[in-house]
Amino acid sequence: MTVLHQPAAAQAADPAVFNRNTGLAIDGYDPVAYFVDGKPRLGRPDFEVRYGGAGWRFVNEGNMAAFAADPEVYAPRFGGHDPVAIVRGAATPGHPMLWAIEEHRLYLFYSEEAREAFANDPGSAIEAAERYWPEVRRTVSR
């Protein structure tokens, strides 16, 4: 398994949501597949890297290489925490099947209702989540 090194500032920016039992980010779904395939796809154990304290899995070597080259592009924004919940002051993990790509970033949501609220005005939702995220981020355990 490859371990990606990241600057200290990036480590503090978006603590990744990961399964405490498996250590996998976004339940083992390939973050690059959302962009390339337009849908969530489970990654494979033989294509895994460590980044941000979690294991990230990929469906193929190409997706793994793309993530390794620039993980901030493909990792879910806010570490996979739901941006709608962040505005409400909660660090709520998003579900890998409830997602959206906006402004070339992946967002995960805890419910269909949260995803719909985000879709109604994504720009405002992102702006609000960015304002609240520094405070909410402090509540996220590593």
OpenMM code with the backbone's topology and positions (N, CA, C; nanometers):
from openmm import Vec3, app, unit

residues = "MET THR VAL LEU HIS GLN PRO ALA ALA ALA GLN ALA ALA ASP PRO ALA VAL PHE ASN ARG ASN THR GLY LEU ALA ILE ASP GLY TYR ASP PRO VAL ALA TYR PHE VAL ASP GLY LYS PRO ARG LEU GLY ARG PRO ASP PHE GLU VAL ARG TYR GLY GLY ALA GLY TRP ARG PHE VAL ASN GLU GLY ASN MET ALA ALA PHE ALA ALA ASP PRO GLU VAL TYR ALA PRO ARG PHE GLY GLY HIS ASP PRO VAL ALA ILE VAL ARG GLY ALA ALA THR PRO GLY HIS PRO MET LEU TRP ALA ILE GLU GLU HIS ARG LEU TYR LEU PHE TYR SER GLU GLU ALA ARG GLU ALA PHE ALA ASN ASP PRO GLY SER ALA ILE GLU ALA ALA GLU ARG TYR TRP PRO GLU VAL ARG ARG THR VAL SER ARG".split()
positions = [
    Vec3(0.0843, -0.1170, 0.0000),
    Vec3(0.0000, 0.0000, 0.0000),
    Vec3(0.0890, 0.1235, 0.0000),
    Vec3(0.0501, 0.2220, -0.0787),
    Vec3(0.1221, 0.3475, -0.0880),
    Vec3(0.0715, 0.4425, 0.0187),
    Vec3(0.1614, 0.5196, 0.0790),
    Vec3(0.1240, 0.6228, 0.1747),
    Vec3(0.1555, 0.7565, 0.1110),
    Vec3(0.0550, 0.8418, 0.0963),
    Vec3(0.0751, 0.9737, 0.0386),
    Vec3(0.1109, 1.0712, 0.1482),
    Vec3(0.2102, 1.1520, 0.1219),
    Vec3(0.2489, 1.2560, 0.2172),
    Vec3(0.1757, 1.3835, 0.1805),
    Vec3(0.1351, 1.4554, 0.2836),
    Vec3(0.0649, 1.5792, 0.2599),
    Vec3(0.1171, 1.6855, 0.3544),
    Vec3(0.1088, 1.8128, 0.3154),
    Vec3(0.1547, 1.9200, 0.4027),
    Vec3(0.0710, 1.9251, 0.5299),
    Vec3(0.1306, 1.9731, 0.6367),
    Vec3(0.0602, 1.9817, 0.7653),
    Vec3(-0.0683, 2.0618, 0.7535),
    Vec3(-0.0684, 2.1684, 0.6732),
    Vec3(-0.1889, 2.2499, 0.6572),
    Vec3(-0.3024, 2.1681, 0.5967),
    Vec3(-0.2727, 2.0822, 0.5019),
    Vec3(-0.3761, 1.9996, 0.4406),
    Vec3(-0.4300, 1.8979, 0.5399),
    Vec3(-0.3442, 1.8464, 0.6264),
    Vec3(-0.3903, 1.7497, 0.7249),
    Vec3(-0.4932, 1.8125, 0.8176),
    Vec3(-0.4753, 1.9392, 0.8504),
    Vec3(-0.5669, 2.0057, 0.9409),
    Vec3(-0.6928, 2.0540, 0.8702),
    Vec3(-0.6905, 2.0646, 0.7377),
    Vec3(-0.8003, 2.1267, 0.6648),
    Vec3(-0.9282, 2.0430, 0.6658),
    Vec3(-0.9240, 1.9221, 0.6194),
    Vec3(-1.0438, 1.8405, 0.6052),
    Vec3(-1.0225, 1.7003, 0.6607),
    Vec3(-1.0443, 1.6797, 0.7909),
    Vec3(-1.0320, 1.5443, 0.8435),
    Vec3(-1.1326, 1.4520, 0.7749),
    Vec3(-1.0824, 1.3451, 0.7174),
    Vec3(-1.1650, 1.2564, 0.6361),
    Vec3(-1.2582, 1.1713, 0.7208),
    Vec3(-1.3794, 1.1531, 0.6687),
    Vec3(-1.4737, 1.0574, 0.7263),
    Vec3(-1.4231, 0.9188, 0.6882),
    Vec3(-1.4071, 0.8333, 0.7871),
    Vec3(-1.3662, 0.6969, 0.7564),
    Vec3(-1.4323, 0.6006, 0.8523),
    Vec3(-1.4466, 0.4788, 0.8076),
    Vec3(-1.5075, 0.3734, 0.8862),
    Vec3(-1.4057, 0.3284, 0.9911),
    Vec3(-1.4389, 0.3424, 1.1172),
    Vec3(-1.3452, 0.3089, 1.2254),
    Vec3(-1.3145, 0.1589, 1.2303),
    Vec3(-1.4036, 0.0756, 1.1785),
    Vec3(-1.3796, -0.0689, 1.1777),
    Vec3(-1.2844, -0.1112, 1.0668),
    Vec3(-1.2970, -0.0462, 0.9500),
    Vec3(-1.2149, -0.0860, 0.8352),
    Vec3(-1.0995, 0.0095, 0.8084),
    Vec3(-1.1113, 0.1338, 0.8566),
    Vec3(-1.0111, 0.2357, 0.8275),
    Vec3(-1.0242, 0.2953, 0.6888),
    Vec3(-1.1334, 0.2630, 0.6190),
    Vec3(-1.1508, 0.3090, 0.4816),
    Vec3(-1.2291, 0.4396, 0.4741),
    Vec3(-1.1785, 0.5324, 0.3935),
    Vec3(-1.2514, 0.6555, 0.3645),
    Vec3(-1.3691, 0.6221, 0.2744),
    Vec3(-1.4738, 0.6967, 0.2891),
    Vec3(-1.5998, 0.6831, 0.2150),
    Vec3(-1.6391, 0.5374, 0.1894),
    Vec3(-1.6245, 0.4577, 0.2940),
    Vec3(-1.6652, 0.3157, 0.2930),
    Vec3(-1.6040, 0.2346, 0.1792),
    Vec3(-1.4865, 0.2762, 0.1344),
    Vec3(-1.4167, 0.2010, 0.0302),
    Vec3(-1.4560, 0.2375, -0.1114),
    Vec3(-1.5405, 0.3393, -0.1281),
    Vec3(-1.5760, 0.3831, -0.2629),
    Vec3(-1.4612, 0.4641, -0.3223),
    Vec3(-1.4443, 0.4516, -0.4517),
    Vec3(-1.3384, 0.5189, -0.5263),
    Vec3(-1.3778, 0.6646, -0.5489),
    Vec3(-1.3066, 0.7614, -0.4891),
    Vec3(-1.3446, 0.9021, -0.5070),
    Vec3(-1.3271, 0.9517, -0.6502),
    Vec3(-1.2364, 0.8939, -0.7254),
    Vec3(-1.2129, 0.9360, -0.8637),
    Vec3(-1.3270, 0.8890, -0.9538),
    Vec3(-1.3881, 0.7763, -0.9219),
    Vec3(-1.4965, 0.7213, -1.0045),
    Vec3(-1.6149, 0.8170, -1.0150),
    Vec3(-1.6413, 0.8957, -0.9121),
    Vec3(-1.7514, 0.9919, -0.9189),
    Vec3(-1.7301, 1.0880, -1.0364),
    Vec3(-1.6053, 1.1255, -1.0589),
    Vec3(-1.5723, 1.2192, -1.1659),
    Vec3(-1.5614, 1.1494, -1.3012),
    Vec3(-1.4950, 1.0342, -1.3043),
    Vec3(-1.4669, 0.9643, -1.4296),
    Vec3(-1.5881, 0.8865, -1.4798),
    Vec3(-1.6542, 0.8138, -1.3906),
    Vec3(-1.7661, 0.7280, -1.4287),
    Vec3(-1.9029, 0.7916, -1.4027),
    Vec3(-1.9042, 0.9008, -1.3264),
    Vec3(-2.0303, 0.9666, -1.2954),
    Vec3(-2.1178, 0.8890, -1.1995),
    Vec3(-2.0543, 0.7991, -1.1212),
    Vec3(-2.1306, 0.7209, -1.0231),
    Vec3(-2.0341, 0.6631, -0.9204),
    Vec3(-2.0868, 0.6274, -0.8028),
    Vec3(-2.0017, 0.5637, -0.7027),
    Vec3(-1.9676, 0.4203, -0.7430),
    Vec3(-1.8436, 0.3835, -0.7207),
    Vec3(-1.7995, 0.2455, -0.7470),
    Vec3(-1.7066, 0.2035, -0.6341),
    Vec3(-1.7283, 0.0828, -0.5849),
    Vec3(-1.6415, 0.0311, -0.4790),
    Vec3(-1.5010, 0.0079, -0.5326),
    Vec3(-1.4030, 0.0519, -0.4536),
    Vec3(-1.2647, 0.0278, -0.4895),
    Vec3(-1.2221, -0.1130, -0.4526),
    Vec3(-1.1034, -0.1496, -0.4978),
    Vec3(-1.0504, -0.2844, -0.4732),
    Vec3(-0.9349, -0.2771, -0.3733),
    Vec3(-0.9218, -0.3806, -0.2895),
    Vec3(-0.8141, -0.3816, -0.1903),
    Vec3(-0.6740, -0.3734, -0.2515),
    Vec3(-0.6577, -0.4219, -0.3744),
    Vec3(-0.5244, -0.4185, -0.4351),
    Vec3(-0.4909, -0.2808, -0.4938),
    Vec3(-0.5856, -0.1878, -0.4918),
    Vec3(-0.5600, -0.0495, -0.5337),
    Vec3(-0.5969, 0.0421, -0.4174),
    Vec3(-0.5070, 0.0528, -0.3221),
    Vec3(-0.5343, 0.1299, -0.2004),
    Vec3(-0.4140, 0.2156, -0.1636),
    Vec3(-0.4424, 0.3397, -0.1212),
    Vec3(-0.3389, 0.4282, -0.0677),
    Vec3(-0.3863, 0.4820, 0.0667),
    Vec3(-0.2907, 0.5254, 0.1487),
    Vec3(-0.3219, 0.5900, 0.2766),
    Vec3(-0.3046, 0.7395, 0.2578),
    Vec3(-0.4058, 0.8119, 0.3013),
    Vec3(-0.4024, 0.9571, 0.2920),
    Vec3(-0.4947, 1.0139, 0.3997),
    Vec3(-0.4467, 1.1132, 0.4725),
    Vec3(-0.5292, 1.1769, 0.5742),
    Vec3(-0.5744, 1.0837, 0.6844),
    Vec3(-0.4934, 0.9826, 0.7144),
    Vec3(-0.5262, 0.8902, 0.8224),
    Vec3(-0.6248, 0.7808, 0.7840),
    Vec3(-0.6560, 0.7684, 0.6556),
    Vec3(-0.7530, 0.6681, 0.6112),
    Vec3(-0.7009, 0.5943, 0.4886),
    Vec3(-0.7567, 0.4770, 0.4631),
    Vec3(-0.7286, 0.4039, 0.3403),
    Vec3(-0.8283, 0.4461, 0.2337),
    Vec3(-0.7790, 0.4718, 0.1148),
    Vec3(-0.8627, 0.5101, 0.0009),
    Vec3(-0.8484, 0.4019, -0.1040),
    Vec3(-0.9594, 0.3494, -0.1513),
    Vec3(-0.9567, 0.2419, -0.2512),
    Vec3(-1.0049, 0.2915, -0.3866),
    Vec3(-0.9561, 0.2212, -0.4892),
    Vec3(-0.9821, 0.2618, -0.6270),
    Vec3(-1.0166, 0.1409, -0.7119),
    Vec3(-1.0881, 0.1637, -0.8215),
    Vec3(-1.1278, 0.0535, -0.9083),
    Vec3(-1.0161, 0.0101, -1.0005),
    Vec3(-0.9184, 0.0964, -1.0223),
    Vec3(-0.8080, 0.0612, -1.1117),
    Vec3(-0.6852, 0.1462, -1.0817),
    Vec3(-0.5762, 0.1108, -1.1435),
    Vec3(-0.4486, 0.1800, -1.1206),
    Vec3(-0.4533, 0.3251, -1.1675),
    Vec3(-0.5234, 0.3517, -1.2764),
    Vec3(-0.5338, 0.4884, -1.3280),
    Vec3(-0.6014, 0.5819, -1.2294),
    Vec3(-0.7119, 0.5373, -1.1696),
    Vec3(-0.7803, 0.6201, -1.0695),
    Vec3(-0.6923, 0.6409, -0.9475),
    Vec3(-0.6216, 0.5355, -0.9068),
    Vec3(-0.5319, 0.5467, -0.7924),
    Vec3(-0.4206, 0.6479, -0.8216),
    Vec3(-0.3660, 0.6434, -0.9422),
    Vec3(-0.2589, 0.7363, -0.9804),
    Vec3(-0.3100, 0.8801, -0.9857),
    Vec3(-0.4315, 0.8999, -1.0358),
    Vec3(-0.4892, 1.0343, -1.0414),
    Vec3(-0.5058, 1.0912, -0.9008),
    Vec3(-0.5553, 1.0092, -0.8084),
    Vec3(-0.5719, 1.0531, -0.6699),
    Vec3(-0.4364, 1.0826, -0.6067),
    Vec3(-0.3404, 0.9948, -0.6286),
    Vec3(-0.2068, 1.0126, -0.5700),
    Vec3(-0.1421, 1.1411, -0.6193),
    Vec3(-0.1677, 1.1779, -0.7445),
    Vec3(-0.1084, 1.2987, -0.8011),
    Vec3(-0.1687, 1.4254, -0.7405),
    Vec3(-0.2967, 1.4214, -0.7030),
    Vec3(-0.3620, 1.5408, -0.6488),
    Vec3(-0.4849, 1.5026, -0.5671),
    Vec3(-0.4642, 1.4506, -0.4467),
    Vec3(-0.5779, 1.4023, -0.3667),
    Vec3(-0.6794, 1.5102, -0.3311),
    Vec3(-0.6363, 1.6340, -0.3179),
    Vec3(-0.7301, 1.7405, -0.2827),
    Vec3(-0.8356, 1.7627, -0.3910),
    Vec3(-0.8046, 1.7272, -0.5140),
    Vec3(-0.9015, 1.7414, -0.6232),
    Vec3(-1.0131, 1.6384, -0.6091),
    Vec3(-0.9797, 1.5178, -0.5665),
    Vec3(-1.0750, 1.4068, -0.5676),
    Vec3(-1.1369, 1.3740, -0.4312),
    Vec3(-1.0678, 1.4031, -0.3234),
    Vec3(-1.1228, 1.3738, -0.1906),
    Vec3(-1.2484, 1.4581, -0.1691),
    Vec3(-1.3503, 1.4029, -0.1054),
    Vec3(-1.4715, 1.4811, -0.0822),
    Vec3(-1.4407, 1.6078, -0.0021),
    Vec3(-1.5046, 1.7145, -0.0405),
    Vec3(-1.4899, 1.8416, 0.0309),
    Vec3(-1.5392, 1.8233, 0.1729),
    Vec3(-1.4807, 1.8961, 0.2640),
    Vec3(-1.5110, 1.8885, 0.4068),
    Vec3(-1.4865, 1.7483, 0.4604),
    Vec3(-1.3949, 1.6765, 0.3969),
    Vec3(-1.3590, 1.5428, 0.4427),
    Vec3(-1.4698, 1.4401, 0.4271),
    Vec3(-1.5742, 1.4746, 0.3552),
    Vec3(-1.6886, 1.3843, 0.3397),
    Vec3(-1.8015, 1.4144, 0.4368),
    Vec3(-1.7864, 1.5209, 0.5155),
    Vec3(-1.8947, 1.5635, 0.6044),
    Vec3(-1.9974, 1.6409, 0.5221),
    Vec3(-2.1223, 1.6236, 0.5562),
    Vec3(-2.2327, 1.6852, 0.4842),
    Vec3(-2.2284, 1.8374, 0.4997),
    Vec3(-2.2216, 1.9125, 0.3884),
    Vec3(-2.2146, 2.0591, 0.3985),
    Vec3(-2.3412, 2.1213, 0.4563),
    Vec3(-2.4566, 2.0589, 0.4369),
    Vec3(-2.5811, 2.1111, 0.4929),
    Vec3(-2.5780, 2.0978, 0.6451),
    Vec3(-2.5289, 1.9855, 0.6939),
    Vec3(-2.5179, 1.9654, 0.8396),
    Vec3(-2.4134, 2.0587, 0.8996),
    Vec3(-2.3066, 2.0857, 0.8268),
    Vec3(-2.2020, 2.1767, 0.8760),
    Vec3(-2.2624, 2.3128, 0.9076),
    Vec3(-2.3505, 2.3613, 0.8202),
    Vec3(-2.4143, 2.4914, 0.8422),
    Vec3(-2.4989, 2.4879, 0.9689),
    Vec3(-2.5494, 2.3707, 1.0037),
    Vec3(-2.6288, 2.3553, 1.1270),
    Vec3(-2.5402, 2.3302, 1.2490),
    Vec3(-2.4079, 2.3296, 1.2272),
    Vec3(-2.3143, 2.3132, 1.3382),
    Vec3(-2.2762, 2.1698, 1.3687),
    Vec3(-2.3055, 2.0771, 1.2789),
    Vec3(-2.2785, 1.9353, 1.3048),
    Vec3(-2.1807, 1.8778, 1.2026),
    Vec3(-2.0891, 1.7966, 1.2508),
    Vec3(-1.9969, 1.7231, 1.1638),
    Vec3(-2.0588, 1.5871, 1.1357),
    Vec3(-2.1512, 1.5835, 1.0418),
    Vec3(-2.2260, 1.4621, 1.0101),
    Vec3(-2.1663, 1.3958, 0.8865),
    Vec3(-2.1228, 1.2706, 0.8995),
    Vec3(-2.0666, 1.2020, 0.7826),
    Vec3(-2.1689, 1.1884, 0.6708),
    Vec3(-2.1219, 1.2140, 0.5493),
    Vec3(-2.2055, 1.1926, 0.4322),
    Vec3(-2.2040, 1.0460, 0.3927),
    Vec3(-2.3012, 1.0064, 0.3134),
    Vec3(-2.3125, 0.8695, 0.2654),
    Vec3(-2.2603, 0.8647, 0.1220),
    Vec3(-2.1782, 0.7653, 0.0878),
    Vec3(-2.1198, 0.7624, -0.0469),
    Vec3(-2.2208, 0.7489, -0.1611),
    Vec3(-2.3436, 0.7082, -0.1321),
    Vec3(-2.4447, 0.6957, -0.2375),
    Vec3(-2.5248, 0.8252, -0.2551),
    Vec3(-2.5070, 0.9204, -0.1647),
    Vec3(-2.5759, 1.0494, -0.1725),
    Vec3(-2.4691, 1.1555, -0.1980),
    Vec3(-2.4558, 1.1963, -0.3215),
    Vec3(-2.3417, 1.2793, -0.3601),
    Vec3(-2.3804, 1.3805, -0.4675),
    Vec3(-2.2912, 1.4771, -0.4856),
    Vec3(-2.3036, 1.5747, -0.5941),
    Vec3(-2.1641, 1.6264, -0.6244),
    Vec3(-2.1431, 1.6635, -0.7479),
    Vec3(-2.0200, 1.7326, -0.7861),
    Vec3(-2.0600, 1.8737, -0.8229),
    Vec3(-1.9972, 1.9676, -0.7572),
    Vec3(-2.0237, 2.1095, -0.7799),
    Vec3(-1.8908, 2.1829, -0.7754),
    Vec3(-1.8710, 2.2729, -0.8702),
    Vec3(-1.7461, 2.3492, -0.8776),
    Vec3(-1.6249, 2.2560, -0.8748),
    Vec3(-1.6348, 2.1446, -0.9458),
    Vec3(-1.5262, 2.0462, -0.9603),
    Vec3(-1.4849, 1.9827, -0.8274),
    Vec3(-1.5771, 1.9764, -0.7313),
    Vec3(-1.5507, 1.9103, -0.6029),
    Vec3(-1.6637, 1.8140, -0.5722),
    Vec3(-1.6281, 1.7074, -0.5004),
    Vec3(-1.7236, 1.6052, -0.4590),
    Vec3(-1.7778, 1.6402, -0.3207),
    Vec3(-1.9101, 1.6338, -0.3073),
    Vec3(-1.9781, 1.6562, -0.1799),
    Vec3(-2.0618, 1.5334, -0.1488),
    Vec3(-2.0609, 1.4926, -0.0212),
    Vec3(-2.1415, 1.3793, 0.0254),
    Vec3(-2.2458, 1.4303, 0.1238),
    Vec3(-2.3612, 1.3627, 0.1293),
    Vec3(-2.4735, 1.4080, 0.2110),
    Vec3(-2.5252, 1.2946, 0.2987),
    Vec3(-2.5830, 1.3309, 0.4138),
    Vec3(-2.6333, 1.2293, 0.5056),
    Vec3(-2.7753, 1.1863, 0.4713),
    Vec3(-2.8474, 1.2657, 0.3914),
    Vec3(-2.9844, 1.2291, 0.3540),
    Vec3(-3.0174, 1.2861, 0.2166),
    Vec3(-3.1209, 1.2302, 0.1566),
    Vec3(-3.1693, 1.2814, 0.0282),
    Vec3(-3.2178, 1.4247, 0.0439),
    Vec3(-3.2800, 1.4556, 0.1577),
    Vec3(-3.3290, 1.5911, 0.1835),
    Vec3(-3.2135, 1.6910, 0.1878),
    Vec3(-3.1042, 1.6511, 0.2499),
    Vec3(-2.9871, 1.7402, 0.2557),
    Vec3(-2.9308, 1.7630, 0.1156),
    Vec3(-2.9259, 1.6575, 0.0359),
    Vec3(-2.8753, 1.6728, -0.1011),
    Vec3(-2.9672, 1.7649, -0.1817),
    Vec3(-3.0975, 1.7523, -0.1648),
    Vec3(-3.1920, 1.8395, -0.2353),
    Vec3(-3.1776, 1.9846, -0.1912),
    Vec3(-3.1599, 2.0067, -0.0600),
    Vec3(-3.1402, 2.1434, -0.0104),
    Vec3(-3.0141, 2.2049, -0.0714),
    Vec3(-2.9091, 2.1270, -0.0809),
    Vec3(-2.7844, 2.1717, -0.1422),
    Vec3(-2.8075, 2.2043, -0.2899),
    Vec3(-2.8771, 2.1176, -0.3606),
    Vec3(-2.8994, 2.1337, -0.5046),
    Vec3(-2.9824, 2.2572, -0.5378),
    Vec3(-3.0650, 2.3024, -0.4439),
    Vec3(-3.1473, 2.4211, -0.4680),
    Vec3(-3.0634, 2.5467, -0.4861),
    Vec3(-2.9505, 2.5555, -0.4183),
    Vec3(-2.8618, 2.6716, -0.4305),
    Vec3(-2.7212, 2.6309, -0.3872),
    Vec3(-2.6514, 2.5535, -0.4706),
    Vec3(-2.5207, 2.5003, -0.4300),
    Vec3(-2.4188, 2.6078, -0.3940),
    Vec3(-2.4164, 2.7167, -0.4659),
    Vec3(-2.3190, 2.8219, -0.4367),
    Vec3(-2.3352, 2.8770, -0.2961),
    Vec3(-2.4576, 2.9069, -0.2576),
    Vec3(-2.4846, 2.9581, -0.1225),
    Vec3(-2.4561, 2.8523, -0.0169),
    Vec3(-2.4910, 2.7272, -0.0481),
    Vec3(-2.4674, 2.6182, 0.0473),
    Vec3(-2.3179, 2.5998, 0.0719),
    Vec3(-2.2395, 2.6055, -0.0331),
    Vec3(-2.0939, 2.5900, -0.0197),
    Vec3(-2.0358, 2.7071, 0.0580),
    Vec3(-2.0774, 2.8263, 0.0216),
    Vec3(-2.0272, 2.9464, 0.0903),
    Vec3(-2.0582, 2.9407, 0.2403),
    Vec3(-2.1803, 2.9021, 0.2750),
    Vec3(-2.2193, 2.8935, 0.4163),
    Vec3(-2.1397, 2.7843, 0.4876),
    Vec3(-2.1250, 2.6678, 0.4238),
    Vec3(-2.0491, 2.5584, 0.4857),
    Vec3(-1.9038, 2.5985, 0.5082),
    Vec3(-1.8457, 2.6708, 0.4142),
    Vec3(-1.7073, 2.7169, 0.4313),
    Vec3(-1.6942, 2.8113, 0.5503),
    Vec3(-1.7960, 2.8941, 0.5754),
    Vec3(-1.7933, 2.9845, 0.6915),
    Vec3(-1.7996, 2.9066, 0.8230),
    Vec3(-1.8835, 2.8032, 0.8279),
    Vec3(-1.9038, 2.7274, 0.9518),
    Vec3(-1.7995, 2.6175, 0.9724),
    Vec3(-1.7359, 2.5716, 0.8669),
    Vec3(-1.6460, 2.4575, 0.8747),
    Vec3(-1.5322, 2.4742, 0.9747),
    Vec3(-1.4646, 2.5896, 0.9852),
    Vec3(-1.3547, 2.5987, 1.0832),
    Vec3(-1.3993, 2.5654, 1.2262),
    Vec3(-1.5166, 2.6105, 1.2638),
    Vec3(-1.5671, 2.5817, 1.3988),
    Vec3(-1.6097, 2.4354, 1.4111),
    Vec3(-1.6825, 2.3855, 1.3142),
    Vec3(-1.7300, 2.2466, 1.3180),
    Vec3(-1.6121, 2.1504, 1.3113),
    Vec3(-1.5125, 2.1836, 1.2317),
    Vec3(-1.3941, 2.0968, 1.2152),
    Vec3(-1.3287, 2.0660, 1.3496),
    Vec3(-1.3345, 2.1607, 1.4420),
    Vec3(-1.2736, 2.1393, 1.5753),
    Vec3(-1.3421, 2.0280, 1.6531),
    Vec3(-1.4663, 1.9950, 1.6169),
    Vec3(-1.5393, 1.8901, 1.6893),
    Vec3(-1.5138, 1.7513, 1.6326),
    Vec3(-1.4454, 1.7436, 1.5189),
    Vec3(-1.4213, 1.6168, 1.4524),
    Vec3(-1.3049, 1.5459, 1.5201),
    Vec3(-1.3297, 1.4226, 1.5669),
    Vec3(-1.2213, 1.3447, 1.6281),
    Vec3(-1.1377, 1.2820, 1.5178),
    Vec3(-1.0115, 1.2681, 1.5426),
    Vec3(-0.9198, 1.2105, 1.4429),
    Vec3(-0.8903, 1.0680, 1.4766),
] * unit.nanometer
topology = app.Topology()
chain = topology.addChain("A")
for resn in residues:
    res = topology.addResidue(resn, chain)
    for name in ("N", "CA", "C"):
        topology.addAtom(name, app.Element.getBySymbol(name[0]), res)
